[in-house]
Amino acid sequence: MLDTLAGLGSLESDHAAPVARALDRAGLLDHARREGWTALPAFDVLARALSTAELVGAGLARLDAGGMRPQWPAHRLLIPWTAEAGAEHERTFARRSLLPPDERFPVTIWPPGRRARGLLRIGPEGATNEARKVLVPDALDALALLAYAEVRGRAAVAYVVPWLEWLPLDDLPFAPGDRVHVSIPRPQGYELARRLAARGVKVHELAPPGGASWGETWEAYRGEAEACGKRGEHEAEPSGRAQ
């Protein structure tokens, strides 16, 4: 199913145009393409490509008295999710809305019974050991972090926590002595940092230099850079405080 969805929703396709435009406006389209992200096509396209059982089982549709209807149709950004540990059961996908945040709706949703139980690694495959490893709470925020780091001439790899109430401590991609930056608001960020430190990981806090998220930092950076016609002279280096 993941392969079918990826083929239907390539960010180069007409089906994906609204999602691609939203990512492009945010300055994240190229990064999303490199990571293999796609878009959920229109529901009639899905219904022709997948069976009713597949659509309902993946949480893409629901059945009610009126027949089959799309489930969470605004969550059209499709993020393939293979945990860093690489276990076969970890291959799933997340769907994320690109609409403004609304407390009535979840930002990210998962197929029923297929919620990720491992960290998603986002970043260049050949990243050196000097690349900053950063734990973040959201995949789109991870892209913003990478975009910001790239234009600043720095190397970073983001690790997305699938849900903040839980961290897979039994099979983490970090070894004792590794340096990891936690960029997740407290109290969840503090708790994750504490649990990592108990395993011998060298943990530092890393707050976005502007706003409450890397998305806001990246948006502000782009806005100021466009206004002054140049990049890289208006931000202070974010500090890392050891816990």
ABEGO torsion letter per residue (X at the ends): XAAAAAAAABAABAAAAAAAAAAAAAGAAAAAAAAGBBBBBBAAAAAAABBAAAAAAAGABBBBAAEBBBBGAABABBBBBBBAAGBAAABBBBBBBABBBBAABBABBBBBGABBABBBBBEBAABBAABBBBBBABAAAAAAAAAAAAAAGBBBBBBBBABAABBBAABBABBBGBBBBBBBBOAAAAAAAAAAAAAGBBBBBBBBABEABAAAAAAAAAAAAAAAGBBGAABBBBBBBBX
